[in-house]
Amino acid sequence: MFSVRQLLVLVSAFIVTAFFVGTVRADTITIVGKDTQQGSTATVVCEFNSQTNTLTFTITNTSAITSPGSTSTITGIGYDLPPTGNASASGLNGFTGSQAPSLSSNFTFSDADLGTVPLFNSAVLDFGFITGNSGTFSGGSVNDGLLPGESASFTVTGAAFTGFTESQICNAILVRFQGISGAIGSDVGTPSSVPEPSTMFLLGTAFVGLGGLVRRTRNRRK
């Protein structure tokens, strides 16, 4: 049997570990093109700080180039948050955003009306990062976008994030791919969430550590 003191030590160790599991968290999302499927893909590592209402994410173009002349370049990244206050064409407002310095891409942040989304015309984007001079999500410049194998990081802040969970925000992303050969021309990818490895690893470590403490305590009492 465990003494009260030993039990308190075990519980405290688990609580401390669980705390770090809860605070060190990021959502890893796989983006798959609606038409091209595995031809146009991307991976997004996304984190949301609810205390500062700040979203940070890094997107990597993982598209497979299978057709001559096709690049599946990412030229637009938009967010259509769950339908809270999305009555206007510009959706929720009051966001500010920026792209981390990049040698390979040049995205401009927009909190305005970004127009309709190809393949998802009912989507009302609340904000987005776009390329080119069109000012819309359906426009874009392949020369300014992300080619397969390239990554870029972004930050968005806004009080309008209040009330949304990290999962809701991260899974609200839509990604536009351009430079696709054939009749398609362009494609829009949507999320397919996957378990976030670091969170699962830390949680497993917590249970393993707790089990080790239990075994060592038992061995001492034998």
Salt bridges, closest charged atoms under 4 A:
ASP27 OD1 - ARG25 NH2 3.12
GLU166 OE2 - ARG25 NH1 2.47
